[in-house]
Amino acid sequence: MPLAGSPQIQHSIAFLVVSLALATANVTAYGANPAERPLSQSIPAGAYEKSEDTPVEESKIDVLPEETNESDELDDSAVIIPAPPGDLWERIRSGFAMAEMDSDEVRNGEDFYVNNPKYVKRIIERSKRYLFHIVEEVERRRMPAEIALLPIIESAFNPKAYSRSHASGIWQFIPSTGKNYGLKQNWWHDDRRDIVAATRAALDYLQNLYSMFGDWELALASYNWGEGAVGRSLMKNRDNGLPMDFRNIKLPPETQSYVPRLIAIKNIISNPAIFGIELESVPNQPYFEEVPATRHMDVKLAANLADISVDEFNALNPAHNRPVINVDGSRILLLPVDKVDIFTENLRNHDKPLVSWQAYQAKKGETAEKISVRYGISVQRLKEINDINGHSRIMPGQTLLVPFNGRADGADISIMNNKPVAPRIFERDFVYTVKKGDALFGIAQRYGVTVAQIKAWNDGTERLLIGQKLVLKHTPFDRTPLRSSEKSALPAKKSM
């Protein structure tokens, strides 16, 4: 998991430390952005060993072309374009580019996966949803295909994976590193678990690390341990006249086995038969498609509209912390490719409210048990969706997400005056009372707004006092049905 979660200035210092170490050792960097370099320069010279099976690039053979007549036209029938591989593993194998490694750590990694076939099967099953997208992005950036396998080590492709160091998602970002790479984290959603956003951030981070070190092994070690720590270890070797590479610098045990474990996975994917592993095929085609979310919506309703299970929807959209999708300006939903038209058509024809949850301000003396009875929800579920831990007390004025009129998750709602009732999560002039321990940042995260917005709504207030009243004007979502004008803005149904 990426541990270098310090602010930008610390990142810059780490960059200077690493640059100094590498410059002293006459290590050549390959440019600021590997994605902008030619494919032949994407991987440093000597980064992989050629075998007898490695094809020679014809463009590098010094042969003069035969004299040709400019009027001659190329015979299209002579041009044979090979069909893309039908299996994604075959495509991944063709992109392997990291150096071979023969060590006890690699053998231990191979043995671990060989001795846990059920675990490997679960990983492959999870990976089917995400791997095509990751491979596409890795290839687009001209990175070694081994990088696409990194989530196997980080999270076993479990999007809800969470570590003791608070790393989250398939790429295991800690909070600070996630923020540095644009992954928003608030009460409503955590983009460290967003498949598309986190993949973009992880590959950005890895490219930056590669630009610093000019070496993928050191870049991967830095992803696990931090670029500053790896840079300092390199400098120690420099000062002691020792080699400055992954195999010779001092690393903690986890990082020492990190790259070998990835090489072990590469070896198994390269030739699963010799390891006695049956590698289930993964189609070389998109699993999901991105659909813009224009309105707040129950997670359960979104799954129903797409004709998929809630578990499948959550596996593709694991960033949401609540049973409601708060679009917060704009959000993207991931849906199976064959369900996009179904979702779009069902949403277009849906004439009921899209949200069945509302905000409730706890009153003095109210407990989770009393509120759960009032709104027809179990105490456990109430605490789960509101992040109430154990025996924590509910404070007066605390805002909770509760079912509307005792019903939620897409259930029928009550009718008043023959019209669906449409309460809002909090009114535009909602007043929040500052409590002990409150900070502007924490309040902003809790209600899905920014610190700058709170300041603007409250005469530029900088310092909070217990009992101070803060006006919150932002309305995260409502329960009004989809309007006809919004229906017309939905993507048109695709023609067959």
C-alpha positions in Angstrom: 0.0 0.0 0.0 1.2 3.5 -0.6 2.6 4.9 2.6 4.1 8.2 1.4 1.1 10.2 2.4 2.8 13.5 3.4 1.9 16.9 2.1 3.3 18.2 -1.2 6.3 20.0 0.4 7.4 16.7 2.0 7.0 15.0 -1.3 9.2 17.6 -2.9 11.9 17.1 -0.2 11.7 13.4 -0.8 12.1 14.0 -4.5 15.2 16.2 -3.9 16.7 13.5 -1.6 16.2 10.8 -4.2 17.4 13.0 -7.1 20.6 13.7 -5.2 21.2 10.1 -4.4 20.6 9.0 -8.0 22.6 11.8 -9.5 25.6 11.0 -7.3 25.4 7.4 -8.5 25.2 8.5 -12.1 21.8 6.9 -12.4 19.9 8.3 -15.5 16.3 9.2 -15.2 14.1 8.8 -18.2 11.9 11.9 -18.1 9.1 13.5 -16.2 6.2 11.5 -17.6 6.7 7.9 -18.8 3.3 8.2 -20.7 4.8 10.9 -22.9 7.9 8.9 -23.9 8.1 6.5 -26.9 7.3 2.9 -26.1 11.0 2.0 -26.5 11.9 4.4 -23.7 9.0 3.5 -21.4 11.2 0.9 -19.6 14.8 1.7 -18.8 17.6 -0.1 -20.6 18.4 -3.4 -18.9 15.1 -3.4 -17.1 14.4 -6.9 -18.5 16.5 -9.7 -19.7 16.1 -10.9 -23.3 15.6 -14.6 -23.8 15.8 -16.7 -26.9 12.1 -16.1 -27.4 12.4 -12.3 -27.3 11.6 -11.0 -30.9 14.1 -8.7 -32.5 12.6 -5.3 -33.5 12.9 -5.2 -37.3 13.0 -1.4 -37.2 16.4 -1.6 -35.5 18.0 -3.9 -38.1 20.4 -1.8 -40.2 19.1 -2.8 -43.7 18.7 -0.4 -46.6 15.2 -0.5 -48.2 15.0 -1.7 -51.8 14.4 0.9 -54.4 10.7 1.3 -55.0 8.4 3.1 -57.5 6.5 5.9 -55.7 3.5 5.2 -57.9 3.3 1.6 -56.6 0.4 1.1 -54.2 0.5 -1.2 -51.2 -1.5 -4.3 -51.7 -4.0 -4.3 -48.8 -4.5 -8.0 -49.1 -0.9 -8.6 -48.1 -1.4 -6.7 -44.8 -2.4 -9.1 -42.0 -3.5 -7.6 -38.8 -3.5 -10.2 -36.0 -6.8 -10.5 -34.1 -6.6 -9.3 -30.4 -6.3 -12.2 -27.9 -9.6 -13.4 -26.7 -8.3 -14.0 -23.2 -7.1 -11.2 -21.0 -4.3 -13.2 -19.4 -2.7 -13.7 -22.9 -2.8 -10.0 -23.4 -1.2 -9.4 -20.0 1.6 -11.9 -20.7 2.5 -10.1 -23.9 3.1 -6.9 -21.9 5.4 -8.3 -19.1 8.6 -6.3 -19.1 10.2 -6.4 -15.6 13.4 -8.3 -14.9 13.4 -11.9 -13.9 14.2 -12.5 -10.2 15.5 -15.8 -8.7 15.3 -15.6 -4.9 13.9 -17.3 -1.9 11.3 -14.5 -1.6 10.0 -15.3 -5.1 9.9 -19.0 -4.4 8.0 -18.3 -1.1 5.5 -16.2 -3.0 4.9 -18.9 -5.6 4.5 -21.5 -2.9 1.9 -19.3 -1.1 -0.4 -19.0 -4.1 0.1 -22.7 -5.2 -0.8 -23.9 -1.7 -3.9 -21.7 -1.5 -5.9 -22.5 -4.7 -9.3 -21.4 -3.3 -7.8 -18.0 -2.4 -6.4 -17.7 -5.9 -9.9 -18.6 -7.3 -11.5 -15.9 -5.2 -9.0 -13.3 -6.4 -9.6 -14.2 -10.1 -13.3 -14.1 -9.6 -13.1 -10.6 -8.1 -10.6 -9.4 -10.7 -13.0 -10.1 -13.6 -14.8 -6.9 -12.9 -11.8 -4.6 -12.8 -8.9 -6.1 -14.7 -9.8 -5.1 -18.2 -10.0 -1.5 -17.3 -6.7 -1.6 -15.4 -4.9 -3.3 -18.3 -6.3 -0.7 -20.7 -5.0 2.1 -18.5 -1.6 0.5 -17.9 -1.1 -0.1 -21.7 -2.2 3.5 -22.5 0.5 4.8 -20.2 3.0 2.3 -21.6 3.8 0.8 -18.2 4.9 -2.8 -17.7 1.9 -5.2 -17.6 3.0 -6.4 -14.1 1.6 -3.2 -12.7 -1.9 -4.4 -13.5 -1.4 -7.3 -11.1 -0.4 -5.2 -8.2 -4.0 -5.2 -6.6 -3.5 -8.9 -6.1 -0.9 -8.1 -3.5 -2.5 -5.0 -2.1 -6.1 -6.1 -1.7 -6.7 -9.4 -3.5 -9.0 -7.3 -5.6 -11.3 -6.7 -2.7 -12.7 -3.1 -3.1 -13.7 -3.0 0.6 -10.2 -4.0 1.8 -9.2 -1.9 4.8 -5.8 -2.2 6.7 -4.6 -1.4 10.2 -2.9 1.7 8.8 -6.3 2.9 7.4 -5.4 2.1 3.8 -8.5 1.4 1.6 -9.6 0.1 -1.7 -8.0 -2.2 -4.3 -5.0 0.0 -4.5 -4.8 0.5 -0.7 -4.4 4.3 -0.4 -4.0 5.8 3.0 -6.0 9.0 3.6 -3.3 11.5 3.1 -1.8 10.0 -0.1 -5.3 9.7 -1.4 -6.0 13.4 -0.9 -2.7 14.2 -2.5 -3.8 12.4 -5.6 -7.3 13.9 -5.8 -9.3 11.1 -4.0 -12.1 12.8 -2.0 -13.1 11.3 1.3 -16.1 12.5 3.2 -19.2 11.2 5.0 -20.9 10.3 1.8 -18.2 8.6 -0.2 -14.6 7.5 -0.2 -12.9 7.8 -3.7 -10.1 5.5 -2.5 -12.5 2.7 -3.1 -13.7 4.2 -6.5 -12.4 1.8 -9.1 -11.8 4.3 -11.9 -10.6 7.2 -9.7 -8.3 5.1 -7.5 -6.8 3.3 -10.6 -6.0 6.7 -12.1 -4.5 7.9 -8.9 -2.4 4.8 -8.3 -1.0 4.8 -11.8 -0.2 8.6 -11.5 1.6 7.9 -8.3 3.6 5.0 -9.7 4.6 7.0 -12.8 5.8 9.8 -10.5 7.8 7.3 -8.5 9.3 5.8 -11.7 10.2 9.3 -12.8 12.1 9.8 -9.5 14.0 6.6 -9.5 14.2 5.5 -13.2 13.6 1.9 -12.0 10.3 0.0 -11.6 11.6 -2.1 -8.7 12.5 1.0 -6.7 9.2 2.6 -7.7 7.2 -0.3 -6.4 9.3 -0.5 -3.2 8.4 3.2 -2.7 4.7 2.6 -3.3 4.9 0.2 -0.4 7.3 2.0 1.9 7.4 5.6 0.8 9.7 7.4 -1.6 11.4 9.3 1.2 12.3 6.1 3.1 13.6 4.5 -0.1 15.6 7.6 -1.0 17.3 7.7 2.4 18.2 4.0 2.1 19.7 4.7 -1.3 21.8 7.5 0.2 23.1 5.3 3.0 24.3 2.8 0.4 25.9 5.7 -1.6 27.7 6.9 1.6 29.0 3.4 2.2 30.0 2.8 -1.3 27.4 0.0 -1.8 25.3 -0.6 -4.9 22.2 1.5 -5.2 19.4 -0.8 -6.3 16.4 -2.7 -5.0 18.4 -5.9 -4.3 21.1 -4.2 -2.2 19.4 -1.4 -0.2 18.1 -2.1 3.3 14.3 -2.5 3.3 11.8 -3.6 6.0 10.7 -7.3 5.6 7.3 -6.4 4.0 8.9 -4.3 1.4 11.8 -6.8 0.9 9.2 -9.4 -0.2 6.9 -6.9 -2.0 8.5 -6.9 -5.5 9.4 -10.6 -5.3 5.8 -11.4 -4.6 4.7 -9.5 -7.7 7.3 -11.4 -9.7 6.0 -14.7 -8.2 2.5 -13.7 -9.4 3.9 -12.9 -12.8 5.6 -16.3 -13.0 2.3 -18.1 -12.2 0.4 -16.1 -14.8 3.1 -16.7 -17.4 2.8 -20.4 -17.1 0.1 -21.6 -14.6 0.3 -25.2 -15.8 3.8 -25.8 -14.4 2.6 -24.6 -11.0 -0.5 -26.9 -11.2 -2.8 -24.0 -11.2 -5.9 -23.8 -13.5 -6.2 -20.1 -14.4 -9.8 -19.4 -15.2 -10.2 -17.4 -18.4 -11.0 -13.7 -18.2 -12.6 -12.2 -21.4 -10.5 -9.6 -23.1 -13.4 -7.1 -23.2 -14.9 -4.4 -21.0 -16.9 -5.6 -18.0 -18.4 -2.2 -17.1 -19.4 1.1 -18.7 -19.5 4.5 -17.0 -22.9 6.1 -16.7 -23.3 9.7 -15.3 -25.3 10.0 -12.2 -27.4 13.2 -12.4 -29.7 12.7 -9.3 -29.3 11.4 -5.8 -30.6 7.9 -5.6 -31.0 4.9 -3.2 -28.3 2.3 -3.8 -30.9 -0.4 -3.8 -33.1 1.4 -6.3 -30.1 1.9 -8.6 -29.4 -1.8 -8.5 -33.0 -2.6 -9.2 -33.1 -0.2 -12.1 -30.0 -1.9 -13.6 -31.5 -5.4 -13.0 -28.5 -6.5 -10.9 -28.1 -7.5 -7.3 -27.1 -4.9 -4.6 -23.9 -6.9 -4.1 -23.0 -6.6 -7.7 -23.8 -2.9 -7.8 -21.7 -2.3 -4.6 -18.8 -4.3 -6.1 -18.7 -1.9 -9.0 -19.5 1.2 -7.0 -17.8 0.6 -3.6 -17.0 4.2 -2.8 -20.5 5.0 -1.3 -20.5 5.0 2.5 -24.3 5.4 2.8 -27.3 3.6 1.3 -27.8 6.8 -0.8 -25.8 7.9 -3.8 -25.0 11.6 -3.2 -23.9 12.9 -6.6 -22.2 15.9 -4.9 -21.9 17.8 -8.1 -21.3 14.9 -10.4 -20.7 11.2 -9.9 -20.1 8.3 -12.3 -21.8 4.9 -11.8 -20.3 1.8 -13.1 -22.7 -0.8 -14.6 -22.2 -4.1 -16.4 -22.0 -3.4 -20.1 -25.1 -5.4 -20.9 -27.1 -3.6 -18.2 -26.6 0.1 -19.3 -29.5 0.2 -21.7 -31.8 -1.5 -19.1 -30.8 1.0 -16.4 -31.2 4.0 -18.7 -34.7 2.9 -19.9 -35.9 2.0 -16.4 -34.7 5.3 -15.0 -36.4 7.2 -17.8 -39.7 5.5 -17.0 -39.3 5.8 -13.2 -41.9 8.3 -11.9 -41.4 7.8 -8.1 -39.0 9.4 -5.7 -35.4 8.2 -6.1 -34.5 8.6 -2.4 -36.2 7.0 0.6 -33.9 8.4 3.3 -34.0 11.7 5.2 -32.1 13.6 7.8 -33.2 13.7 11.4 -31.8 15.9 14.2 -31.7 14.0 17.5 -33.4 15.6 20.5 -32.1 15.7 24.0 -32.4 12.4 25.8 -33.0 10.4 22.6 -31.1 7.1 22.2 -30.4 4.9 19.2 -33.0 2.5 20.5 -35.7 5.1 20.6 -34.9 6.5 17.2 -34.7 3.0 15.7 -38.2 2.2 16.9 -39.6 5.5 15.7 -38.3 5.0 12.2 -38.7 1.2 11.8 -35.0 0.4 11.5 -32.8 -1.9 13.6 -30.4 -0.4 16.1 -27.5 -2.1 14.4 -28.5 -0.8 10.9 -29.0 2.7 12.3 -25.5 2.7 13.8 -24.0 1.2 10.7 -25.2 3.8 8.3 -24.4 6.7 10.6 -20.9 5.5 11.8 -22.0 5.2 15.4 -19.5 2.9 17.1 -20.3 0.5 19.9 -21.9 2.2 22.9 -21.3 5.8 21.6 -24.0 8.2 22.7 -26.2 10.1 20.3 -25.7 13.8 21.0 -28.6 16.4 20.9 -28.6 18.1 17.6 -26.7 15.3 15.9 -27.9 14.7 12.3 -28.7 11.1 11.4 -29.8 9.5 8.2 -33.0 7.6 8.8 -35.7 6.0 6.6 -38.6 8.2 5.5 -41.7 7.3 7.5 -40.2 4.0 8.5 -39.6 2.9 5.0 -36.4 3.0 3.0 -34.3 1.4 0.2 -36.9 2.0 -2.5 -40.0 0.9 -0.6 -43.3 2.7 -1.3 -43.6 6.1 0.4 -46.5 7.8 2.1 -48.7 10.1 0.1 -49.9 13.4 1.4 -52.6 15.3 -0.6 -52.2 12.7 -3.3 -48.6 13.8 -3.9 -45.4 12.1 -2.8 -43.8 13.8 0.1 -40.3 15.1 -0.7 -38.3 16.0 2.4 -34.7 17.2 2.0 -31.6 15.9 3.8 -31.4 19.3 5.5 -33.0 22.6 4.7 -31.1 25.4 3.0 -30.9 27.4 6.2 -30.0 24.4 8.4 -28.3 25.6 11.6 -25.6 23.5 13.2 -24.6 24.0 16.9 -20.9 23.7 17.5 -20.0 21.1 20.0 -16.8 20.5 22.0 -14.1 19.1 19.7 -15.7 20.4 16.5 -13.5 21.8 13.7 -14.5 23.4 10.4 -12.9 20.6 8.5 -14.8 17.9 10.4 -18.1 19.6 10.0 -17.5 20.1 6.3 -16.7 16.4 5.9 -19.8 15.4 7.9 -22.2 17.3 5.7 -20.5 16.9 2.4 -19.6 20.6 2.0 -16.3 22.5 1.9 -14.6 24.6 4.6 -14.7 27.6 2.2 -18.5 27.2 1.8 -19.0 27.2 5.6 -16.9 30.4 5.9 -18.7 32.1 3.1 -22.1 31.3 4.7 -21.0 32.5 8.2 -19.3 35.9 7.6 -15.8 34.3 7.1 -15.7 32.7 10.5 -12.3 31.2 11.3 -12.6 30.3 15.0 -15.3 28.1 16.5 -16.8 28.4 19.9 -18.8 25.9 21.8 -22.5 26.7 21.2 -21.8 28.8 18.1 -24.5 28.6 15.4 -23.3 27.8 11.9 -25.6 28.2 8.9 -25.3 25.4 6.3 -27.0 26.2 3.0 -25.9 23.3 0.9 -28.6 20.7 0.1 -27.0 17.3 -0.7 -30.1 15.6 -2.0 -33.8 15.5 -2.1 -36.5 12.9 -2.8 -38.3 14.6 -5.6 -39.1 12.3 -8.6 -37.0 12.7 -11.8 -38.3 15.7 -13.8 -39.3 15.3 -17.5 -36.5 17.7 -18.5 -34.0 15.5 -16.7 -35.4 12.4 -18.3 -34.8 13.9 -21.7 -31.2 14.6 -20.7 -30.5 10.9 -20.0 -28.3 9.0 -22.5 -30.4 7.8 -25.5 -31.0 4.1 -25.8 -28.4 2.5 -28.0 -29.6 1.1 -31.3 -28.9 -2.6 -31.8 
